């Protein structure tokens, strides 16, 4: 039974969630409140791809596309930390390219042992022992664990070979690779015998290289006809191409020159999307050799003598070979070795050249978040996007008032409230932290602490600010904020008095009804 070959799969990855922190108070004899002792939750497991030389196909991922790593354990009392979730390590073949569903290349896994973290596990939440401070000595809350990353990726396998054999079906590519190496591909006298790429190792003098035999190409292969489009990706990494031309085809209307022209047009139409920094050329611009196969047949030998001058005049290096009688294979193998040696020297020179490293330091005024002003049917909406605010929201237990207050303090220290004032937000406006599934709430500004004006030791950002406001402007801004908070308090007081009046009327009405029923 032949092994099924899979070279393109879509996988759905889910990293492990971080464990929740624990809110616990130490209790022992004669010491009922010994302080917080809630431990942290464990880290969620990662989903990793690792290049394995013993893996040659993506078949296991084809049958099992949904992959999930282990979750982190929850924290416990007595400072017992949750266990970290185990990483899920997935073995992939050499030459696996990781892409997004939009086709963007994310990682190119070539070297054996290369490891890539495709989905990172979530952070474990802090327990109340880690949240304790001089001002908050016994926190009654803990942080939740972050969810792990969940995404879908496309994996493509691109064969790593030095030379690729291309040509029409039944041109003799499989026979050629079997004659030049120890490979044992399927050989038969009907088209599309080769359904999967075959690899063979060739020794030419001191040079050892690999050749790849891919399924035959036909007109329209670059558009998806036949099997060409499915396997053209396997020749992208090759240093050179060898056109295997059939000198004894039995199909009417075909000739060697037109066959070569059609294959060249299909190669030119195929877009090489490999972006590994090696500077590979498009397939139509790679070094090429032409092997006129089946010259052991009398008609084939005569036809080779006719077309060879035209091909050499077009710039091709032509070899007359026979995979059956091994005619011309030695010369062809050494010509392939020359192209492989030149490509290896080019790559060695490319790798030896120091690559320019661009360092982009973080801006001084970059606080790690942005406030975007939007609008909907109910009025203005201010959306806060940033790694820290969104992570803090995911870690907050909104059923715990103390945890919500802790979140508000963190956002204020980060400078979110000041940025909202500058963006034009007013008390009662809708604030969203995160994307479409973010947390929505009505803004109630708190007092201004001024800690956001402090920098690192020995520096003062106020001295570096060229747009420093005047004392009058700062005083006006302060009064505006105080007026805003006073308006909010007055509105809340009016709502409280209105609710009290409603309750009073309801209670008086009930008393009258009771009195009337008593008289009856």
C-alpha positions in Angstrom: 0.0 0.0 0.0 1.5 3.3 -1.1 2.0 6.0 1.5 -0.3 9.0 1.0 1.6 12.2 0.2 0.2 15.5 1.6 2.1 18.7 1.0 -0.5 21.4 1.9 -2.7 21.5 5.0 -4.7 24.0 7.0 -4.3 23.6 10.8 -6.3 25.2 13.6 -4.1 25.9 16.6 -5.2 26.7 20.2 -2.5 27.4 22.8 -3.2 26.6 26.4 -5.0 29.2 28.7 -3.1 30.5 31.7 -4.3 29.4 35.1 -6.2 31.8 37.3 -4.5 33.3 40.4 -5.8 32.5 43.8 -7.2 34.8 46.5 -6.5 33.3 49.8 -5.7 34.4 53.4 -3.4 32.4 55.6 -5.1 31.1 58.7 -3.5 29.2 61.6 -3.9 28.9 65.3 -3.7 32.2 67.2 -3.2 33.9 63.9 -6.5 34.0 62.0 -5.4 36.7 59.5 -1.8 35.8 58.6 -1.7 37.7 55.4 -2.4 36.8 51.7 -1.0 33.5 50.5 -2.8 33.0 47.2 -0.3 31.7 44.5 -0.1 32.5 40.8 -1.6 30.4 38.1 0.5 28.4 35.7 1.5 29.4 32.1 -0.5 27.9 29.2 1.3 25.6 26.9 2.7 26.8 23.5 2.1 25.1 20.1 5.4 24.7 18.4 6.6 23.5 15.0 9.9 21.6 15.0 11.8 20.5 11.8 12.3 16.7 12.0 14.5 14.9 9.5 12.4 11.7 9.9 9.2 13.4 8.8 8.6 13.6 5.1 5.0 14.5 4.7 2.2 16.6 6.3 -0.1 13.6 6.4 -0.5 13.4 10.2 -1.7 17.0 10.2 -4.1 16.3 7.4 -5.8 13.7 9.5 -5.6 15.8 12.7 -5.8 19.5 11.9 -7.1 20.7 15.3 -4.3 21.0 17.7 -4.6 22.2 21.3 -1.9 22.6 24.0 -2.5 22.0 27.7 -3.9 24.7 30.0 -2.0 26.0 33.0 -3.1 25.0 36.5 -4.9 27.3 38.9 -3.0 28.8 41.8 -3.8 27.5 45.3 -3.5 28.7 48.9 -0.4 28.3 51.0 1.6 29.7 48.0 1.1 26.6 45.9 1.6 27.8 42.3 -0.3 26.3 39.4 1.6 23.9 37.1 2.6 25.2 33.7 0.8 23.6 30.8 2.8 21.3 28.6 3.9 22.5 25.2 2.5 20.8 22.1 5.5 20.0 19.8 4.6 19.2 16.2 7.2 17.6 13.9 7.2 18.9 10.3 9.4 18.1 7.3 12.3 20.2 6.1 11.1 22.9 3.7 7.8 23.6 5.5 6.5 27.1 4.9 4.1 28.6 7.5 1.6 31.0 6.0 -1.4 32.9 7.2 -4.8 32.2 5.6 -4.2 35.4 3.5 -1.1 33.9 1.9 1.5 35.9 3.9 4.7 34.0 4.7 5.2 33.8 8.5 8.1 31.4 8.8 10.3 29.2 6.6 11.4 26.1 8.4 14.5 24.7 6.6 17.3 23.6 9.0 16.8 20.4 11.0 15.9 21.3 14.6 14.5 24.7 13.7 11.7 25.6 16.2 8.9 28.1 15.7 6.3 29.0 18.3 3.1 29.2 16.2 0.7 29.9 19.1 1.8 31.3 22.4 0.2 30.1 25.6 -1.6 32.6 27.9 0.0 34.1 31.0 -1.0 32.8 34.4 -2.8 35.2 36.6 -1.2 36.7 39.7 -2.4 35.6 43.1 -3.2 38.0 45.9 0.1 37.4 47.5 1.9 38.9 44.5 -0.6 41.8 44.4 0.0 42.8 48.0 1.7 46.1 48.7 2.2 48.6 51.5 -1.1 50.2 50.6 -3.0 47.1 49.7 -1.8 44.6 52.4 -4.6 42.0 51.9 -6.1 42.0 48.4 -9.4 40.3 48.2 -9.0 39.4 44.6 -6.6 37.8 42.1 -6.0 38.2 38.4 -7.4 35.8 35.8 -5.3 33.8 33.5 -5.0 35.0 29.9 -6.5 32.9 27.1 -4.0 31.3 24.8 -3.6 32.3 21.1 -6.1 30.7 18.7 -5.5 30.9 15.0 -5.5 29.0 11.7 -2.4 28.6 9.6 -1.6 27.0 6.2 1.5 24.7 6.0 3.1 24.1 2.6 5.9 21.6 2.0 8.4 22.7 -0.6 11.0 20.0 -1.5 14.6 20.9 -0.8 16.6 19.8 -3.8 19.4 21.2 -5.9 18.2 20.3 -9.4 14.6 19.9 -10.6 13.6 17.8 -13.5 10.7 19.3 -15.4 8.9 18.3 -18.6 5.8 16.7 -20.2 4.3 13.6 -18.7 6.0 10.4 -19.9 9.1 12.4 -20.9 11.3 10.0 -18.9 12.0 12.0 -15.8 11.3 9.1 -13.4 13.5 6.8 -15.5 16.3 9.5 -15.5 16.3 9.9 -11.7 16.3 6.1 -11.3 19.3 5.8 -13.7 21.3 8.6 -12.0 20.6 7.7 -8.3 19.4 4.9 -6.1 15.8 6.2 -6.1 13.1 3.8 -7.1 10.2 5.8 -8.5 7.2 4.3 -10.2 7.8 3.9 -13.9 5.1 2.9 -16.5 4.2 3.6 -20.1 1.2 5.9 -19.4 1.0 9.6 -18.5 1.0 10.9 -14.9 2.8 7.9 -13.5 4.4 10.2 -11.0 1.9 11.5 -8.5 4.3 12.7 -5.8 7.7 14.3 -5.9 10.7 11.9 -5.9 14.1 12.7 -4.6 17.5 11.1 -5.6 21.1 11.7 -4.5 23.7 12.0 -7.3 27.5 11.8 -6.8 29.5 13.6 -9.6 33.1 13.6 -8.7 33.5 15.4 -5.4 30.1 17.0 -5.6 27.0 15.4 -4.1 23.6 16.9 -4.8 19.9 16.0 -4.9 17.6 16.0 -7.8 13.8 16.2 -7.7 11.3 14.6 -10.1 7.9 16.3 -10.0 4.7 15.3 -11.8 4.6 16.2 -15.5 3.5 19.6 -16.7 0.9 20.3 -19.4 -0.4 23.5 -21.0 -2.3 25.5 -18.3 -0.4 23.9 -15.4 0.1 27.3 -13.8 -3.6 27.9 -13.9 -4.4 24.6 -12.1 -4.7 22.1 -15.0 -3.3 18.6 -14.4 -1.0 18.2 -11.4 1.4 21.0 -12.2 0.1 23.7 -10.0 0.0 21.4 -7.0 3.7 20.5 -7.3 5.4 23.5 -8.9 6.1 24.7 -5.4 8.5 21.8 -5.0 10.9 23.4 -7.6 11.0 26.8 -6.0 14.2 26.2 -3.9 16.1 24.4 -6.7 19.3 26.0 -7.9 18.7 25.0 -11.6 16.2 23.3 -13.8 16.7 20.4 -16.3 14.2 20.2 -19.1 13.7 16.6 -20.0 12.4 16.6 -23.6 10.9 13.4 -25.1 12.5 12.5 -28.5 10.1 9.7 -29.1 6.7 10.9 -28.1 3.7 9.1 -29.4 1.3 12.0 -29.2 0.4 13.7 -32.5 0.9 17.4 -32.9 3.9 17.6 -30.5 7.6 18.3 -31.2 10.6 19.0 -28.9 10.8 22.7 -29.6 7.1 23.4 -28.9 7.2 21.2 -25.8 10.1 23.2 -24.4 8.4 26.5 -25.3 5.2 25.5 -23.5 7.0 24.4 -20.3 9.0 27.6 -20.3 5.8 29.7 -20.5 4.2 27.7 -17.6 7.3 28.3 -15.5 7.2 32.0 -16.3 3.5 32.2 -15.3 4.1 30.6 -11.9 4.9 33.2 -9.2 7.6 32.3 -6.7 6.4 33.5 -3.3 9.3 32.2 -1.3 10.9 35.1 0.6 13.7 33.6 2.7 16.2 36.3 1.9 18.3 34.1 -0.3 17.6 36.1 -3.4 16.2 33.2 -5.5 15.2 34.2 -9.0 11.9 33.4 -10.8 11.7 30.0 -12.3 12.0 31.3 -15.8 15.3 33.0 -14.9 17.0 30.0 -13.2 20.0 28.3 -14.9 18.7 25.6 -17.2 20.0 22.5 -19.0 18.1 20.6 -21.8 18.3 16.8 -21.8 17.1 15.3 -25.1 15.9 11.9 -23.8 15.3 8.6 -25.5 18.1 9.0 -28.2 18.6 5.2 -28.0 15.6 5.0 -30.4 16.7 5.5 -34.0 14.0 8.1 -34.7 14.8 9.9 -31.4 18.5 10.1 -32.3 17.7 11.6 -35.7 15.3 14.1 -34.3 17.8 15.2 -31.6 20.4 15.9 -34.4 17.8 18.2 -36.0 16.6 20.2 -33.0 19.9 20.5 -31.2 21.3 23.4 -33.3 18.1 25.4 -32.8 18.2 24.9 -29.1 21.9 25.8 -28.8 21.3 28.9 -30.9 18.6 29.9 -28.4 21.2 29.8 -25.6 20.5 26.4 -24.1 23.1 23.9 -23.1 21.9 20.6 -24.7 22.7 17.0 -23.8 21.6 13.9 -25.7 20.9 11.2 -23.2 19.2 7.8 -22.8 17.9 6.8 -19.4 17.7 3.2 -20.6 21.2 2.8 -22.1 22.8 5.4 -19.8 24.1 7.3 -22.8 25.3 10.9 -21.9 24.3 10.6 -18.2 27.9 11.1 -17.0 28.3 14.4 -18.9 24.8 15.6 -17.7 25.6 14.8 -14.1 28.9 16.8 -14.1 27.1 19.7 -15.8 24.5 19.6 -13.0 27.3 19.6 -10.5 28.7 22.8 -12.0 25.4 24.6 -11.5 25.0 23.3 -8.0 28.6 24.4 -7.0 28.0 27.9 -8.4 24.7 28.2 -6.5 26.3 27.0 -3.2 29.2 29.5 -3.6 26.7 32.3 -4.2 24.7 31.4 -1.1 27.9 31.1 1.0 28.9 34.6 -0.1 25.4 35.9 0.6 25.4 34.4 4.1 28.9 35.8 4.8 27.9 39.3 3.9 26.9 41.2 7.1 23.2 41.9 7.1 22.1 45.4 7.9 20.4 45.5 11.3 17.8 48.2 11.7 17.0 49.2 15.4 13.9 51.2 15.9 13.8 52.3 19.6 10.6 53.1 21.3 9.5 56.7 21.2 9.8 58.7 24.4 6.2 59.7 24.3 4.9 56.2 23.4 2.8 55.0 26.3 1.9 51.7 24.7 -1.7 52.5 23.9 -3.8 54.7 21.6 -7.2 56.4 22.0 -9.3 56.4 18.8 -12.4 58.6 18.6 -15.4 57.0 16.9 -19.1 57.4 16.8 -22.3 55.3 16.6 -26.0 55.9 16.8 -25.8 56.6 20.6 -23.1 59.2 20.3 -19.3 59.4 20.5 -17.3 56.3 21.3 -13.6 56.3 22.4 -11.8 53.1 21.8 -8.6 52.2 23.6 -6.2 49.9 21.9 -2.9 48.7 23.3 -1.2 45.6 24.6 -1.2 46.5 28.3 -4.8 47.8 28.6 -6.3 44.9 26.6 -4.2 42.4 28.7 -5.3 44.0 31.9 -9.0 43.8 30.9 -8.6 40.1 30.1 -7.1 39.5 33.6 -9.8 41.3 35.5 -12.6 39.6 37.3 -15.5 42.1 36.8 -17.6 40.3 39.4 -15.2 41.6 42.1 -15.5 45.3 42.8 -12.0 45.4 44.3 -10.5 43.9 41.1 -12.4 46.5 39.0 -10.9 49.3 41.2 -7.4 47.8 40.7 -8.0 47.9 37.0 -9.0 51.6 37.2 -5.9 52.4 39.2 -3.6 50.7 36.6 -5.3 52.5 33.7 -4.9 55.8 35.5 -1.2 55.2 36.2 -0.7 54.3 32.5 -2.2 57.7 31.5 -5.4 56.5 29.9 -7.6 59.0 31.7 -5.4 62.0 30.7 -5.4 60.8 27.1 -9.2 60.5 27.1 -9.4 64.1 28.3 -7.1 65.2 25.5 -9.2 63.3 22.9 -12.3 65.2 24.0 -14.0 62.6 26.1 -16.6 63.8 28.6 -18.1 62.1 31.7 -20.7 59.6 30.6 -19.3 58.9 27.2 -18.9 55.3 26.0 -15.4 53.9 26.4 -14.3 50.6 24.7 -11.1 48.8 25.6 -10.1 46.3 22.9 -11.6 45.4 19.5 -15.1 44.4 18.5 -15.3 42.0 21.5 -13.8 44.6 23.9 -15.2 45.7 27.3 -17.7 48.6 27.1 -18.5 51.0 29.9 -19.5 54.6 30.7 -16.7 56.8 31.7 -16.6 58.2 35.2 -13.3 60.2 35.6 -11.3 59.8 38.8 -8.9 62.2 40.5 -5.7 63.1 38.8 -2.6 61.7 40.5 0.2 63.4 38.5 2.4 60.3 38.6 2.4 60.2 34.8 4.7 63.3 34.8 7.5 61.4 36.5 10.2 59.7 34.4 13.2 57.5 35.3 15.6 58.6 38.0 17.6 61.7 37.0 15.1 62.8 34.3 12.1 65.0 34.2 9.8 64.8 31.2 8.4 68.3 32.0 11.8 69.8 31.2 11.9 68.1 27.8 8.4 69.1 26.8 8.6 72.0 24.3 4.8 72.5 24.4 4.5 73.0 28.1 1.2 74.6 29.1 1.1 77.9 31.1 0.0 78.1 34.7 -3.3 79.7 33.6 -4.0 76.8 31.2 -3.2 74.2 33.8 -5.5 76.0 36.3 -8.3 76.1 33.7 -7.8 72.4 32.9 -7.9 71.6 36.6 -11.2 73.5 37.1 -12.7 71.9 34.1 -12.0 68.5 35.5 -13.4 69.5 38.9 -16.5 70.8 37.2 -16.9 67.6 35.3 -16.7 65.5 38.4 -19.1 67.9 40.3 -21.6 67.6 37.4 -21.3 63.8 37.6 -21.9 63.8 41.4 -24.8 66.2 41.0 -26.4 64.0 38.4 -26.0 60.9 40.6 -27.5 62.8 43.5 -30.5 63.8 41.4 -31.0 60.2 40.3 -30.8 59.1 44.0 -33.4 61.7 45.1 -35.7 60.7 42.2 -35.5 57.0 43.2 -36.2 58.0 46.8 -39.3 60.0 45.8 -40.6 57.1 43.7 -40.2 54.7 46.6 -41.9 57.2 49.0 -44.9 57.5 46.7 -45.2 53.7 46.3 -45.0 53.2 50.1 -47.7 56.0 50.8 -50.0 54.5 48.2 -49.7 51.1 49.8 -50.6 52.6 53.2 -53.7 54.3 51.9 -54.9 51.0 50.3 -54.4 49.2 53.6 -56.4 51.8 55.5 -59.3 51.6 53.1 -59.4 47.9 53.3 -59.5 48.1 57.1 -62.5 50.4 57.1 -64.4 48.1 55.0 
